[in-house]
Amino acid sequence: MAEHHPESIPIGNPATDDSALSPLTVEHSAATMSQLILPSDANPMGNVHGGTVLKLIDTAAGVVAWRHARGPIVTARLDEMSFLQPVFIGNLVTVKASVNAVWRASMEVGVRVEAEDLNSGNVWHVASAYLILVGIDRESRPRPLPPLSARTAVEQRRQREAQERRDLRDARRAALEQRAQAGSANR
Ligand SMILES: CC(C)(COP(=O)(O)OP(=O)(O)OC[C@H]1O[C@@H](n2cnc3c(N)ncnc32)[C@H](O)[C@@H]1OP(=O)(O)O)[C@@H](O)C(=O)NCCC(=O)NCCS
């Protein structure tokens, strides 16, 4: 069960006016954040720590989800994550995040991470990730979110793919529960 938020956390209250559950566009909440990689972000060989990239991903996804939710959110799941290419000290890392799909209290945020060599201007794809974030109320209970208005063909494709990932998660969980029940019945 989720914990109660201490009053000292400045997250504010969820919006409760009439517009709180009006559909919001992808553009409304999309965010781009950049950070220069410093020696403290990297290992002795100069490669960025995976955790540094993960923190940037979680922060950008949190900003997007908070904007869409108009109130507190928590990260429930990092659904998929691949590190594709390395990042080094002195590179500029840029994280682009946007909402892919919204269900009742949860949403999927897609994040793309790119790095830039500031000397050459070369840009490369570092990582992509999908996160599930959940809107919560002051008692940390899940609460309904504004629906998503996916307007462009790309936004609609991302929404469909997010639904497929959710269906796969549900099917996997159901299969595991079924196997666990069969296992306990045979004991
Ligand atoms: C996320 C959290 C609020 C969910 O609470 P809960 O009582 O389990 O909520 P429910 O089972 O009613 O699920 C609410 C929604 O979240 C989704 N959800 C919850 N956990 C999920 C998970 N692990 N993966 C994907 N979706 C999840 C549910 O599918 C549901 O979606 P919907 O309402 O859009 O259909 C609770 O588990 C929590 O507080 N977790 C800790 C979060 C945290 O501290 N994050 C920081 C990471 S260090």
The ligand as an SDF file (V2000), in Angstrom:
LIG
                    3D

 48 50  0  0  0  0  0  0  0  0999 V2000
    1.9320    3.3010   -8.2770 C   0  0  0  0  0  0  0  0  0  0  0  0
    0.9890    3.0740   -7.0950 C   0  0  0  0  0  0  0  0  0  0  0  0
    0.4060    4.4330   -6.6390 C   0  0  0  0  0  0  0  0  0  0  0  0
   -0.1520    2.1670   -7.5650 C   0  0  0  0  0  0  0  0  0  0  0  0
   -0.9800    1.9470   -6.4760 O   0  0  0  0  0  0  0  0  0  0  0  0
   -2.0130    0.6960   -6.4810 P   0  0  0  0  0  0  0  0  0  0  0  0
   -2.8220    0.8210   -5.2590 O   0  0  0  0  0  0  0  0  0  0  0  0
   -1.2750   -0.5460   -6.7580 O   0  0  0  0  0  0  0  0  0  0  0  0
   -2.8990    1.0990   -7.7330 O   0  0  0  0  0  0  0  0  0  0  0  0
   -3.8220    0.2330   -8.7070 P   0  0  0  0  0  0  0  0  0  0  0  0
   -3.5370   -1.2200   -8.6640 O   0  0  0  0  0  0  0  0  0  0  0  0
   -5.2250    0.7020   -8.4710 O   0  0  0  0  0  0  0  0  0  0  0  0
   -3.3420    0.7800  -10.1300 O   0  0  0  0  0  0  0  0  0  0  0  0
   -3.6010    2.0970  -10.5480 C   0  0  0  0  0  0  0  0  0  0  0  0
   -3.1520    2.2420  -11.9730 C   0  0  0  0  0  0  0  0  0  0  0  0
   -1.7300    2.1430  -12.0350 O   0  0  0  0  0  0  0  0  0  0  0  0
   -1.3540    1.0700  -12.8960 C   0  0  0  0  0  0  0  0  0  0  0  0
   -0.1660    0.4340  -12.2880 N   0  0  0  0  0  0  0  0  0  0  0  0
    0.0900    0.2880  -10.9710 C   0  0  0  0  0  0  0  0  0  0  0  0
    1.2710   -0.3400  -10.8210 N   0  0  0  0  0  0  0  0  0  0  0  0
    1.7460   -0.5840  -12.0610 C   0  0  0  0  0  0  0  0  0  0  0  0
    2.9170   -1.2060  -12.5570 C   0  0  0  0  0  0  0  0  0  0  0  0
    3.8620   -1.7090  -11.7540 N   0  0  0  0  0  0  0  0  0  0  0  0
    3.0880   -1.2810  -13.9010 N   0  0  0  0  0  0  0  0  0  0  0  0
    2.1710   -0.7670  -14.7470 C   0  0  0  0  0  0  0  0  0  0  0  0
    1.0290   -0.1690  -14.3410 N   0  0  0  0  0  0  0  0  0  0  0  0
    0.8320   -0.0820  -13.0090 C   0  0  0  0  0  0  0  0  0  0  0  0
   -2.5640    0.1290  -12.9370 C   0  0  0  0  0  0  0  0  0  0  0  0
   -2.5760   -0.6180  -14.1330 O   0  0  0  0  0  0  0  0  0  0  0  0
   -3.6890    1.1290  -12.8800 C   0  0  0  0  0  0  0  0  0  0  0  0
   -3.8370    1.6990  -14.1820 O   0  0  0  0  0  0  0  0  0  0  0  0
   -5.2120    2.3840  -14.7000 P   0  0  0  0  0  0  0  0  0  0  0  0
   -5.9140    2.9710  -13.5020 O   0  0  0  0  0  0  0  0  0  0  0  0
   -4.7490    3.4480  -15.6210 O   0  0  0  0  0  0  0  0  0  0  0  0
   -5.9920    1.3110  -15.3920 O   0  0  0  0  0  0  0  0  0  0  0  0
    1.7160    2.4180   -5.8820 C   0  0  0  0  0  0  0  0  0  0  0  0
    2.0990    1.0970   -6.2710 O   0  0  0  0  0  0  0  0  0  0  0  0
    2.9340    3.1840   -5.4300 C   0  0  0  0  0  0  0  0  0  0  0  0
    2.8070    4.1870   -4.7220 O   0  0  0  0  0  0  0  0  0  0  0  0
    4.1410    2.7080   -5.8050 N   0  0  0  0  0  0  0  0  0  0  0  0
    5.3840    3.3800   -5.4180 C   0  0  0  0  0  0  0  0  0  0  0  0
    5.6860    4.4920   -6.4180 C   0  0  0  0  0  0  0  0  0  0  0  0
    6.9970    5.1350   -6.1070 C   0  0  0  0  0  0  0  0  0  0  0  0
    7.3370    5.3760   -4.9770 O   0  0  0  0  0  0  0  0  0  0  0  0
    7.7510    5.4290   -7.1560 N   0  0  0  0  0  0  0  0  0  0  0  0
    9.0620    5.9310   -7.0450 C   0  0  0  0  0  0  0  0  0  0  0  0
    9.9860    4.8410   -7.4570 C   0  0  0  0  0  0  0  0  0  0  0  0
   11.3800    4.6870   -6.4590 S   0  0  0  0  0  0  0  0  0  0  0  0
  1  2  1  0
  2  3  1  0
  2  4  1  0
  2 36  1  0
  4  5  1  0
  5  6  1  0
  6  7  2  0
  6  8  1  0
  6  9  1  0
  9 10  1  0
 10 11  2  0
 10 12  1  0
 10 13  1  0
 13 14  1  0
 14 15  1  0
 15 16  1  0
 15 30  1  0
 16 17  1  0
 17 18  1  0
 17 28  1  0
 18 19  1  0
 18 27  1  0
 19 20  2  0
 20 21  1  0
 21 22  1  0
 21 27  2  0
 22 23  1  0
 22 24  2  0
 24 25  1  0
 25 26  2  0
 26 27  1  0
 28 29  1  0
 28 30  1  0
 30 31  1  0
 31 32  1  0
 32 33  2  0
 32 34  1  0
 32 35  1  0
 36 37  1  0
 36 38  1  0
 38 39  2  0
 38 40  1  0
 40 41  1  0
 41 42  1  0
 42 43  1  0
 43 44  2  0
 43 45  1  0
 45 46  1  0
 46 47  1  0
 47 48  1  0
M  END
$$$$
